[in-house]
Amino acid sequence: MHYSTIEKEEIRTRKLFLAIFYFCAVSMAAITFYALYVSIGEYLSTGRVVIGEVLVNTDFPVHGLAKLVTYLMIVTVVGWYCVTKLGRDKVKDIPKSVKSILQLIVLAIAIVALYEFIYNALIWNSLITADVMKGIIRLDKINVPYPNPNTPWNLVFATKMSLAAFLISAHGFYTISKPKREQTD
């Protein structure tokens, strides 16, 4: 079977997106399992856990480089982008009624994610400012006892992951809302 140059390029591009997606998926799973393992150990020894703190406190591959939460945010967004590129042909012919419902759902998720991002960023900034006024610098250690006081959330984690959720849902809304002829280009 002989493929044209355009078909060969499409196959190469698809393989590239697939390889990147698998890398992102494996990275997300590894980071998540590591965080669960360390968090369970912390909970068993102290009876308390701060959501996302282990990802904020872990530099990878060496101390002073990026934190695991940053890698998680990046591979989540990049993985989503690869999924949309890989699956665009399979969803381009969905009925308009289903498309409309999906648009509303994704728009609602984008609104909530944007609100959470702004909320977390403002709280984090306010607490950093309050600490600096006291002469304390603890950027990565700040957490908020919300929504459950027994399981606070690290604000670095909450801010980065809500930003990732907003980017993904905004891109999803854009992708679903594109006219049909643009989606085939």
C-alpha atoms as one frame of an Amber mdcrd trajectory, in Angstrom:
protein
   0.000   0.000   0.000   1.421   3.363  -1.030   0.622   6.554   0.792   0.847
  10.063  -0.588   3.177  12.573   1.035   0.235  14.231   2.794  -1.012  10.895
   4.168   2.500   9.989   5.364   2.770  13.340   7.129  -0.643  12.822   8.752
   0.405   9.369   9.965   3.677  10.763  11.385   1.811  13.606  13.086  -0.741
  11.207  14.552   2.049   8.942  15.874   3.753  11.970  17.410   0.556  13.084
  19.180  -0.040   9.512  20.332   3.498   9.189  21.738   3.197  12.531  23.538
  -0.219  11.540  24.905   1.153   8.250  26.259   4.084  10.079  27.827   1.654
  12.528  29.471  -0.643   9.735  30.667   2.230   7.755  32.186   3.598  10.932
  33.794   0.196  11.821  35.259  -0.225   8.307  36.634   3.285   8.206  38.112
   2.922  11.618  39.766  -0.524  10.721  41.116   0.586   7.343  42.507   3.653
   8.935  44.101   1.487  11.624  45.721  -1.018   9.042  46.973   1.730   6.831
  48.382   3.419   9.683  50.268   0.084  11.177  51.388  -1.145   7.845  52.762
   2.107   7.468  54.678   1.748  10.994  56.035  -1.854  10.379  57.027  -1.013
   7.120  58.778   1.792   8.748  60.764   0.198  12.138  61.560  -3.535  11.610
  61.002  -3.580  14.677  58.735  -2.935  15.385  55.083  -2.818  18.600  53.054
  -4.113  18.022  49.520  -1.368  18.605  46.964   1.352  19.458  49.470   3.560
  16.515  48.556   3.547  17.632  44.911   4.514  21.168  45.888   7.278  20.007
  48.232   8.885  17.604  45.746  11.423  19.030  43.311  12.232  16.809  40.334
  14.727  15.646  39.095  16.985  17.706  41.405  16.369  20.127  44.250  15.710
  23.629  42.969  14.314  22.571  39.630  10.584  22.302  38.844   8.101  20.876
  41.310   5.950  17.840  40.590   2.815  20.002  40.643   4.236  22.019  37.745
   4.928  18.873  35.745   1.427  17.595  36.548  -0.137  20.825  35.334   1.875
  20.780  32.097   1.305  17.118  31.197  -2.401  17.462  31.974  -2.857  20.354
  29.548  -0.556  18.897  26.873  -2.217  15.482  27.211  -5.630  17.086  26.709
  -4.401  18.888  23.604  -3.131  15.607  22.164  -6.489  13.944  22.886  -8.327
  16.677  20.994  -5.968  16.332  18.039  -6.232  12.542  18.014 -10.007  12.385
  18.447 -11.204  15.274  16.318 -12.202  13.038  13.386 -14.286  10.784  15.617
 -16.417  13.571  17.087 -16.850  15.954  14.166 -20.168  14.406  13.112 -21.949
  14.383  16.472 -25.544  15.654  16.372 -26.071  19.362  16.965 -28.268  18.712
  20.023 -25.522  16.658  21.709 -22.951  19.265  20.719 -25.083  22.005  22.324
 -25.387  20.077  25.572 -21.634  19.429  25.603 -20.977  23.127  24.983 -23.116
  24.076  27.983 -21.437  21.506  30.230 -17.925  22.521  29.198 -18.815  26.220
  29.514 -20.079  25.611  33.066 -16.860  23.755  33.920 -14.795  26.612  32.450
 -16.680  29.178  34.540 -16.202  27.198  37.746 -12.528  26.543  36.971 -11.901
  30.228  36.229 -13.603  31.215  39.475 -11.539  28.677  41.435  -8.323  29.850
  39.789  -9.014  33.508  40.601 -10.194  32.642  44.127  -7.126  30.520  44.902
  -4.713  33.027  43.369  -6.232  35.918  45.341  -6.236  33.994  48.624  -2.667
  32.829  48.025  -1.543  36.380  47.203  -3.311  37.786  50.266  -1.743  35.224
  52.590   1.705  35.793  51.070   1.291  39.543  51.617   0.147  39.021  55.219
   3.163  36.768  55.847   5.602  39.250  54.286   4.218  41.997  56.515   5.151
  39.754  59.460   8.598  39.084  57.982   7.794  35.499  57.005   8.382  33.989
  53.554   6.635  30.640  53.022   5.308  30.720  49.475   4.857  26.973  49.010
   3.653  26.101  52.516   0.435  28.105  52.502  -2.774  26.096  52.613  -6.425
  26.865  53.086  -8.838  24.769  55.172 -11.481  24.841  52.477 -13.811  23.117
  51.636 -13.137  20.777  54.588 -11.120  22.003  57.606  -9.885  18.441  58.211
  -8.268  18.245  54.759  -6.824  21.615  53.744  -5.581  22.298  50.214  -2.126
  23.620  49.390  -2.710  26.873  47.497   0.112  26.340  44.989  -1.470  23.010
  44.036  -5.017  24.402  43.993  -4.026  27.415  41.888  -2.021  25.470  39.301
  -4.549  22.672  38.908  -7.525  25.050  38.672  -5.596  26.951  35.978  -5.057
  23.658  34.133  -8.770  22.848  34.476  -9.677  26.264  33.082  -7.287  25.945
  30.136  -8.600  22.474  29.305 -12.266  23.436  29.572 -11.777  26.702  27.652
  -9.991  24.812  24.883 -12.734  22.174  24.955 -15.399  24.863  24.586 -13.471
  26.448  21.723 -13.016  23.095  20.004 -16.690  22.130  20.337 -17.838  25.569
  19.173 -15.745  25.729  15.998 -17.756  25.601  12.778 -17.666  22.228  11.020
 -15.541  23.347   8.060 -12.778  24.694  10.372 -12.628  21.410  12.288 -11.617
  19.493   9.179  -8.700  21.833   8.391
